[in-house]
Amino acid sequence: MATFSSVTGQHVLQAIAEYDQRGGDAFLDVYGFGPTPGYALVHEGRTYDARALLAVAHRFATGRLATPEEFQSGGMDGVVTILRRRGFMVTEPAVALREAPGRASHTRTATPRATRTTRTTRSTAEVPPPICPTCSMTLPATGICDDCG
């Protein structure tokens, strides 16, 4: 099971550069991923397959590619959360709103969180503790989640 705590925004940018160099279809084919409809990372006006980018960013961070099967347990919600925490905008497909029985349902487009456009330097006191991207628990000083490994 892949943990993504070591993936930084720089690793994601490296994956984006490779995606641009190879082209979308070739990038997905090389790494064994199919397209993930509705979930796209948006960077500088271009869209990228969010799941495949995160897997390749994991390879840049750890030397090991996260496989498509490793995303089954966390699903796309985990991918979206991780990429947004790294400062990227990720779109999601329309979500059906639950209505009371007997009423018609409507759909809406999930609004992505705002992206950071500038980076600011934080003092040590302002830095939040590291969080495990898999289970959202605070990581110990070792940086390795006690629950997820």
C-alpha positions, 0 to 999 in steps of 0.5 A: 500500500502506497503512502503519499506523505513524502510526495511534495508539490515539487514531485507533482510538478516533475510528474506534470513536466513528464506528462507534458513531454510524453503527451497524455495518452503515452503517459497513461500507457507507460505507467499502466493507467487508464483515464480517470473521467471527471477528476483532473488536476488543473495547472497553468490552464492545462488539465492532467489525469489526477490519479496517474500524476499522483502515482508518478509523483510518488515515484519521484518521491520514493523511487517506486510507482504507486500502482492503480490497484493501490488507489482502490482503498482510498478512492479518488477522494484520497487523491483529490485531498492529497493533491489539494493539500500540495496546493493544486486545484483538482476538479471533481465530477458532478455530484447528485444532491440527496433530496427528500423522497418524492422530489426530483434530484439535481446535480451540481459541480463540486467547486474546487478549493482555491489554489495557492498562487504565491508561497509565503515563508512560515515561521516554525511556530506556524507550520502545522504538524504533518498528517498521514494522507491515508488515515489523516492522523498526525505523524510521529517524529519518524514521519512514518504513520504508526497505523498505515506504515 
